[in-house]
Amino acid sequence: MFTVLLEQGSDGRTYLDWLLSALCWTLGLAFFGWWIAFAIGVVVGIGRTVKNRYVAVAARLYVEVFRNIPVLVQMFLWYFVLPELLPTATGNWIKQMPPPWGAFYPALLCLSFYTAARVAEQVRAGLEALPPGQSEAAAALGLSGRMTYRFVLVPQALRLIIPSLTSEVMGVYKNTSVALTIGLLELTAQAKQISEETFQTFAAFGAATVIYLVLALAAYQLMAWIDKKVRIPGTSTSQKKTRSIKAPRLQKGTSS
């Protein structure tokens, strides 16, 4: 079934080489997009929980805008609309960027800002899950608000939300497929080209599906390993279940 991938395409390369080249663009887009999104998401998530009203409102506005507009629409806005809103010289420079960079950078910005809004909500939830005694203890030690977030609250919140961030990491890889709509030859776009050239649709998209599955499983295993390494002692679900089972037995033995 997949033997068609070993055949030569119209440019002299095999179709497998096409997929491997597309995989590099997919990995680059997902990797850099994730780290930009993570950096922005942490800042915006902190902004959602600060006492400054203007900062909190601005952070919430960012989340509501980027999280509720479909990623496909955002991709079109970054690629088609943004150059028209910038000064003429800058807009023309963006339009004249050689491929594939002219499509890569708008796709990178789109995925970064879209994913950052989702990460921000995870960070906010992690900060709000911490007991108020954490910030009170930091204030008692004389730490400022900025130092409290930096040294006390944010490190703990990030360790708590790693399981929920796993879905966001996997989502970045899947959302890279939207970049085909603006001409970036990532994995899905390349599979589409192979299908159109060979009429072997099942083989082309089947191979792309296997690659996406491997990427998702690799991301899941990596995040699970990170979660195990940095998990806060006593917060494991299995530990909580064990304690809830043992506690009634201890109380029953004491009363008897």
C-alpha positions as CSV (number, residue, x, y, z in Angstrom):
1,M,0.0,0.0,0.0
2,F,2.8,2.4,1.0
3,T,5.1,1.3,-1.8
4,V,4.0,4.4,-3.8
5,L,6.0,6.5,-1.4
6,L,9.2,5.0,-2.8
7,E,8.4,6.1,-6.4
8,Q,9.8,9.3,-7.8
9,G,7.7,12.4,-8.0
10,S,7.6,15.2,-10.6
11,D,10.8,16.9,-9.1
12,G,12.9,13.7,-9.1
13,R,12.6,13.1,-5.4
14,T,10.6,10.2,-3.9
15,Y,7.3,10.9,-2.3
16,L,8.8,9.7,1.0
17,D,11.3,12.6,0.6
18,W,8.3,14.9,0.1
19,L,6.8,13.7,3.4
20,L,10.1,14.0,5.3
21,S,10.6,17.6,4.0
22,A,7.0,18.4,5.1
23,L,7.6,16.8,8.5
24,C,10.5,19.2,9.0
25,W,8.3,22.2,8.4
26,T,5.6,20.7,10.7
27,L,8.1,20.1,13.5
28,G,9.6,23.6,13.1
29,L,6.2,25.3,13.1
30,A,5.0,23.3,16.1
31,F,8.3,23.6,18.1
32,F,8.8,27.3,17.8
33,G,5.1,28.0,18.0
34,W,4.8,26.1,21.3
35,W,7.6,28.0,23.0
36,I,6.3,31.4,21.8
37,A,2.8,30.4,23.0
38,F,4.1,29.2,26.3
39,A,6.0,32.4,27.0
40,I,3.1,34.6,26.1
41,G,0.6,32.3,27.8
42,V,2.4,32.5,31.1
43,V,2.5,36.3,31.1
44,V,-1.1,36.6,30.1
45,G,-2.2,33.9,32.6
46,I,-0.4,35.9,35.4
47,G,-2.1,39.0,34.2
48,R,-5.5,37.3,34.6
49,T,-4.9,36.9,38.4
50,V,-3.1,40.2,39.3
51,K,-5.0,42.8,41.4
52,N,-4.3,45.6,38.8
53,R,-7.7,46.0,37.1
54,Y,-6.4,47.3,33.8
55,V,-3.8,44.5,33.4
56,A,-6.5,41.9,34.3
57,V,-9.0,43.4,31.8
58,A,-6.3,43.5,29.0
59,A,-5.3,39.9,29.7
60,R,-8.9,38.7,29.6
61,L,-9.6,40.6,26.4
62,Y,-6.6,38.9,24.8
63,V,-7.9,35.5,25.9
64,E,-11.4,36.1,24.7
65,V,-10.4,37.4,21.3
66,F,-7.8,34.8,20.4
67,R,-9.5,31.8,22.0
68,N,-13.0,32.4,20.5
69,I,-12.0,33.2,16.9
70,P,-11.5,30.0,14.8
71,V,-7.9,29.3,14.1
72,L,-8.6,29.1,10.3
73,V,-10.0,32.6,10.4
74,Q,-7.0,33.8,12.3
75,M,-4.7,32.2,9.8
76,F,-6.3,34.2,7.0
77,L,-6.2,37.4,9.0
78,W,-2.4,37.1,9.7
79,Y,-1.7,36.2,6.1
80,F,-4.1,38.4,4.0
81,V,-5.2,41.2,6.3
82,L,-2.1,42.1,8.4
83,P,0.1,43.2,5.5
84,E,-2.8,45.6,4.4
85,L,-2.9,47.2,7.9
86,L,0.8,47.8,8.2
87,P,2.6,50.8,6.6
88,T,2.9,50.3,2.8
89,A,6.6,49.6,2.8
90,T,6.4,47.0,5.5
91,G,3.3,45.4,4.0
92,N,5.0,45.1,0.6
93,W,8.1,43.6,2.2
94,I,6.0,41.0,3.9
95,K,4.1,40.2,0.6
96,Q,7.4,39.8,-1.3
97,M,9.0,37.4,1.1
98,P,10.1,34.3,-0.8
99,P,8.3,31.0,-0.2
100,P,8.0,29.2,2.1
101,W,8.9,31.9,4.5
102,G,6.1,34.1,3.4
103,A,3.6,31.5,4.6
104,F,5.7,30.1,7.5
105,Y,5.9,33.3,9.6
106,P,2.2,34.2,9.4
107,A,1.4,30.6,10.3
108,L,3.9,30.7,13.2
109,L,2.3,33.9,14.6
110,C,-1.2,32.5,14.2
111,L,-0.5,29.3,16.1
112,S,1.6,31.1,18.7
113,F,-1.1,33.7,19.6
114,Y,-3.9,31.2,19.4
115,T,-2.3,28.6,21.6
116,A,-1.1,31.3,24.0
117,A,-4.7,32.1,24.8
118,R,-5.4,28.5,25.7
119,V,-2.2,28.2,27.8
120,A,-3.1,31.4,29.6
121,E,-6.3,29.9,30.9
122,Q,-4.4,26.8,32.1
123,V,-1.9,29.0,33.9
124,R,-4.7,31.0,35.5
125,A,-6.4,27.9,36.7
126,G,-3.1,26.6,38.2
127,L,-2.6,29.9,40.0
128,E,-6.1,30.0,41.4
129,A,-5.8,26.3,42.5
130,L,-3.0,27.2,44.9
131,P,-4.1,27.8,48.5
132,P,-4.1,31.5,49.6
133,G,-1.6,30.6,52.4
134,Q,1.1,30.5,49.7
135,S,0.9,34.2,48.9
136,E,0.3,35.1,52.5
137,A,3.4,33.2,53.6
138,A,5.4,35.0,50.9
139,A,4.1,38.4,52.1
140,A,5.1,37.5,55.6
141,L,8.6,36.8,54.4
142,G,8.8,40.3,52.9
143,L,8.5,39.3,49.2
144,S,7.0,41.8,46.8
145,G,4.2,40.8,44.5
146,R,6.5,40.3,41.6
147,M,8.8,38.1,43.6
148,T,5.9,36.1,45.0
149,Y,4.8,35.3,41.5
150,R,8.3,34.5,40.3
151,F,9.6,32.4,43.1
152,V,6.5,31.0,44.8
153,L,3.3,30.9,42.8
154,V,4.3,30.4,39.2
155,P,6.7,27.5,39.7
156,Q,4.1,25.6,41.7
157,A,1.3,26.4,39.2
158,L,3.3,25.3,36.2
159,R,4.0,22.0,37.9
160,L,0.3,21.5,38.6
161,I,-0.9,22.1,35.1
162,I,1.6,19.9,33.2
163,P,-1.1,17.2,32.6
164,S,-3.5,19.7,31.2
165,L,-0.8,21.3,29.1
166,T,-0.2,17.9,27.4
167,S,-3.3,18.4,25.3
168,E,-2.1,21.8,24.2
169,V,1.2,20.5,23.1
170,M,-0.5,17.8,21.1
171,G,-2.9,20.3,19.7
172,V,-0.1,22.5,18.3
173,Y,1.0,19.6,16.1
174,K,-2.5,19.0,14.8
175,N,-3.2,22.7,14.2
176,T,-0.2,23.0,11.9
177,S,-2.3,21.4,9.3
178,V,-4.3,24.6,9.0
179,A,-1.2,26.2,7.4
180,L,-1.9,24.4,4.1
181,T,-4.7,27.0,3.5
182,I,-2.0,29.7,3.0
183,G,0.4,27.6,0.9
184,L,2.8,26.2,3.5
185,L,3.8,22.7,2.4
186,E,3.5,21.1,5.8
187,L,2.6,17.4,6.3
188,T,-1.1,17.6,5.3
189,A,-0.5,19.8,2.3
190,Q,2.3,17.5,1.1
191,A,0.0,14.5,1.5
192,K,-2.6,16.3,-0.5
193,Q,-0.1,16.9,-3.3
194,I,1.0,13.3,-3.3
195,S,-2.7,12.3,-3.5
196,E,-3.3,14.6,-6.5
197,E,-0.2,13.4,-8.4
198,T,-0.5,9.6,-7.8
199,F,-4.3,9.3,-7.1
200,Q,-3.2,7.1,-4.1
201,T,-5.3,9.0,-1.6
202,F,-5.4,6.3,1.0
203,A,-1.6,5.7,1.0
204,A,-0.8,9.5,1.1
205,F,-3.1,10.4,3.9
206,G,-2.5,7.1,5.7
207,A,1.2,7.8,5.9
208,A,0.5,11.3,7.1
209,T,-1.9,9.9,9.7
210,V,0.7,7.5,11.0
211,I,3.3,10.3,11.3
212,Y,0.8,12.6,13.2
213,L,0.0,9.6,15.5
214,V,3.7,9.1,16.3
215,L,4.2,12.8,17.0
216,A,1.2,12.9,19.3
217,L,2.4,9.8,21.2
218,A,5.9,11.1,21.5
219,A,4.6,14.4,22.8
220,Y,2.4,12.6,25.3
221,Q,5.3,10.4,26.6
222,L,7.6,13.4,26.9
223,M,5.0,15.4,28.9
224,A,4.3,12.4,31.1
225,W,8.0,12.1,31.9
226,I,8.3,15.8,32.7
227,D,5.2,15.5,34.9
228,K,6.7,12.6,36.8
229,K,10.0,14.5,37.3
230,V,8.5,17.8,38.6
231,R,5.3,16.6,40.3
232,I,4.7,18.2,43.7
233,P,4.8,15.4,46.3
234,G,1.4,14.6,47.6
235,T,-0.5,15.8,44.6
236,S,-0.7,12.5,42.7
237,T,-4.2,11.2,42.1
238,S,-3.2,7.7,43.1
239,Q,-1.8,8.9,46.4
240,K,-5.0,10.8,47.1
241,K,-7.1,7.7,46.4
242,T,-4.9,5.7,48.7
243,R,-5.3,8.2,51.5
244,S,-9.1,8.4,51.1
245,I,-9.3,4.6,51.4
246,K,-7.0,4.3,54.4
247,A,-8.4,7.1,56.4
248,P,-11.8,5.5,57.3
249,R,-10.0,2.3,58.4
250,L,-7.8,4.2,60.8
251,Q,-10.7,6.1,62.3
252,K,-12.7,2.8,62.7
253,G,-9.8,1.2,64.5
254,T,-9.3,4.1,66.8
255,S,-13.0,4.2,67.9
256,S,-13.0,0.5,68.6
